[in-house]
Amino acid sequence: MTRNRPRRPIEEVLDQMELISEERAAYFRSLTVAQKIEMVGELNRQVRRQVADRLHRENPDWTDQQIQAEVARKFLNESDEEILEFVA
């Protein structure tokens, strides 16, 4: 899938990254691949719920099916940054 948006330069992305403590880094390194995948899956579910909650607040007349379709559309067509800005 080709996106029509220009990508941000890596330097800009790196400037916005936060460093984590060595203890937290060690914790993440200690996780198994399965645990890391589960963590990413849970984060994905949380963000999808937040997107759905906002859509429901903004469109109270929409059905659950319409909300879920819009959540899917956002995740297919928008960048991670745009989705996170939407739920912020």
Backbone torsions as a table, in degrees:
resi	resn	phi	psi	omega
1	MET	NA	129.6	-179.8
2	THR	-98.2	131.6	177.4
3	ARG	-96.4	146.1	-179.0
4	ASN	-89.9	-3.0	-177.7
5	ARG	-91.8	141.7	174.6
6	PRO	-70.9	145.6	177.1
7	ARG	-81.8	148.2	177.1
8	ARG	-76.1	146.8	176.8
9	PRO	-61.4	143.7	-177.7
10	ILE	-58.0	-33.6	179.4
11	GLU	-61.2	-39.3	179.0
12	GLU	-66.3	-40.9	178.5
13	VAL	-64.6	-46.5	-179.3
14	LEU	-62.5	-36.4	178.7
15	ASP	-63.0	-27.6	-177.6
16	GLN	-92.2	-7.6	-178.9
17	MET	-73.2	143.8	175.8
18	GLU	-100.5	139.9	176.5
19	LEU	-81.4	147.9	177.7
20	ILE	-110.6	160.4	-179.0
21	SER	-68.1	158.6	177.6
22	GLU	-62.8	-35.7	179.0
23	GLU	-63.0	-44.4	179.7
24	ARG	-67.2	-40.6	177.8
25	ALA	-60.9	-42.6	179.0
26	ALA	-62.6	-39.5	177.7
27	TYR	-60.0	-49.0	-179.4
28	PHE	-63.2	-37.1	177.7
29	ARG	-66.4	-28.0	-177.1
30	SER	-78.4	-15.1	-178.6
31	LEU	-70.9	146.8	173.5
32	THR	-75.4	165.7	177.2
33	VAL	-59.6	-42.0	179.9
34	ALA	-61.2	-40.9	178.6
35	GLN	-65.5	-40.2	178.2
36	LYS	-64.7	-41.9	178.7
37	ILE	-63.7	-42.0	178.3
38	GLU	-62.9	-39.6	179.5
39	MET	-63.8	-44.8	178.7
40	VAL	-64.5	-41.0	177.9
41	GLY	-61.4	-41.9	179.0
42	GLU	-65.9	-41.3	176.7
43	LEU	-61.6	-41.2	178.0
44	ASN	-61.3	-44.9	179.2
45	ARG	-62.5	-40.7	179.6
46	GLN	-63.0	-45.2	-179.5
47	VAL	-65.9	-40.7	178.1
48	ARG	-61.3	-40.0	177.1
49	ARG	-63.7	-41.5	179.8
50	GLN	-64.6	-41.4	177.3
51	VAL	-62.6	-46.4	-179.7
52	ALA	-62.7	-41.5	179.1
53	ASP	-61.5	-44.2	179.7
54	ARG	-65.5	-44.0	178.9
55	LEU	-59.6	-39.7	179.4
56	HIS	-65.1	-41.6	177.7
57	ARG	-63.3	-40.5	-177.3
58	GLU	-79.0	-21.6	-176.4
59	ASN	-135.6	67.5	-174.0
60	PRO	-62.6	-18.1	180.0
61	ASP	-87.0	-6.7	179.6
62	TRP	-73.9	146.4	174.3
63	THR	-78.7	164.8	176.0
64	ASP	-58.7	-36.5	179.3
65	GLN	-64.5	-40.5	178.1
66	GLN	-66.1	-40.5	179.5
67	ILE	-64.7	-45.4	-179.6
68	GLN	-65.2	-35.0	176.9
69	ALA	-65.0	-40.3	179.5
70	GLU	-70.3	-36.8	175.2
71	VAL	-60.0	-47.6	179.7
72	ALA	-60.8	-43.2	179.6
73	ARG	-60.6	-43.6	179.9
74	LYS	-61.4	-45.6	-177.4
75	PHE	-68.6	-26.4	177.8
76	LEU	-81.8	-33.1	-168.9
77	ASN	-112.1	-13.2	-176.8
78	GLU	-111.1	153.9	178.4
79	SER	-73.8	161.1	176.0
80	ASP	-55.7	-41.0	-179.1
81	GLU	-61.4	-43.2	-179.8
82	GLU	-65.4	-39.2	179.6
83	ILE	-66.4	-44.8	-179.9
84	LEU	-65.8	-36.2	175.4
85	GLU	-64.2	-36.1	-179.4
86	PHE	-63.4	-39.4	-177.4
87	VAL	-90.3	-7.4	-177.9
88	ALA	-71.6	NA	NA
